Amino acid sequence: QVQLVESGGGLVQPGGSLRLSCAASERSIFSITVLKWYRQAPGMQREWVATVSNTGSTDYADSVKGRFTISRDGAKNTVYLQMNVLKSEDTAVYYCNTPLREAYGNWGQGTQVTVSS
């Protein structure tokens, strides 16, 4: 299966921005699969954040719509999540994944995003 490695998290003040990256190990898979970002806050269940299809169409959870942007770069085998106007409730570990990996229960280590003053 394709391996995914998330990066780009950190500590940011409310109202700030971060860009998360998720690098895939296999271009052949990356180019044809749907890619998604999820997040899991402490004590909460993992929740879906955004999806980008292999054709570039996107979808977002209501909680992030208008603030987050998902995109993919086929040349770099990377999917991004640009996060603007961050709020304290965006604090979570963020994960990227594909439907196939999810079906097998495979998740990466994620990247921590902390929004705090």
ZAMARGU-4260 file (C-alpha; in steps of 0.2 Angstrom, whole numbers, plus 5000, padded with zeros to 4 digits):
<rodrens>
0) 5000/5000/5000 | 5005/5018/4997 | 5013/5026/5012 | 5008/5043/5018 | 5019/5055/5029
5) 5011/5071/5036 | 5020/5086/5041 | 5019/5105/5044 | 5010/5106/5060 | 5015/5117/5074
10) 5009/5131/5087 | 5000/5146/5080 | 4990/5160/5087 | 4971/5161/5084 | 4969/5170/5067
15) 4985/5163/5060 | 4989/5151/5046 | 4997/5134/5043 | 5000/5123/5028 | 5000/5105/5031
20) 5008/5093/5018 | 5006/5074/5015 | 5018/5065/5004 | 5014/5049/4996 | 5027/5036/4992
25) 5019/5030/4975 | 5015/5041/4961 | 5005/5028/4952 | 4993/5027/4967 | 4993/5045/4971
30) 4987/5050/4954 | 4971/5040/4954 | 4965/5040/4972 | 4954/5052/4982 | 4964/5060/4996
35) 4957/5066/5012 | 4962/5075/5028 | 4955/5071/5045 | 4958/5077/5062 | 4957/5071/5080
40) 4956/5082/5095 | 4960/5076/5112 | 4946/5065/5119 | 4936/5066/5103 | 4933/5054/5088
45) 4943/5057/5072 | 4933/5068/5060 | 4934/5071/5042 | 4940/5088/5036 | 4942/5089/5018
50) 4943/5078/5002 | 4951/5081/4985 | 4947/5069/4970 | 4959/5064/4957 | 4951/5077/4946
55) 4954/5091/4958 | 4936/5093/4964 | 4935/5097/4983 | 4923/5095/4998 | 4925/5102/5015
60) 4917/5100/5032 | 4906/5114/5037 | 4917/5119/5052 | 4932/5123/5040 | 4923/5128/5024
65) 4929/5145/5019 | 4945/5144/5030 | 4954/5128/5024 | 4959/5124/5006 | 4964/5106/5001
70) 4975/5104/4985 | 4986/5091/4977 | 5002/5092/4967 | 5004/5077/4956 | 5022/5081/4952
75) 5027/5080/4970 | 5015/5066/4975 | 5009/5078/4989 | 4992/5084/4995 | 4991/5100/5005
80) 4979/5108/5018 | 4981/5127/5019 | 4973/5132/5035 | 4968/5151/5038 | 4960/5160/5052
85) 4964/5146/5064 | 4953/5144/5079 | 4957/5136/5096 | 4944/5122/5091 | 4955/5118/5076
90) 4968/5111/5088 | 4970/5092/5084 | 4982/5079/5076 | 4979/5080/5057 | 4980/5065/5046
95) 4979/5062/5028 | 4973/5046/5020 | 4966/5036/5006 | 4949/5026/5005 | 4959/5010/5003
100) 4971/5013/5018 | 4956/5018/5028 | 4947/5001/5024 | 4962/4992/5031 | 4963/5003/5046
105) 4980/5010/5041 | 4984/5028/5048 | 5000/5038/5049 | 5007/5047/5064 | 4999/5063/5059
110) 5005/5081/5063 | 5000/5091/5078 | 4992/5108/5076 | 4990/5118/5091 | 4980/5135/5091
115) 4984/5145/5106 | 4988/5162/5112
</rodrens>
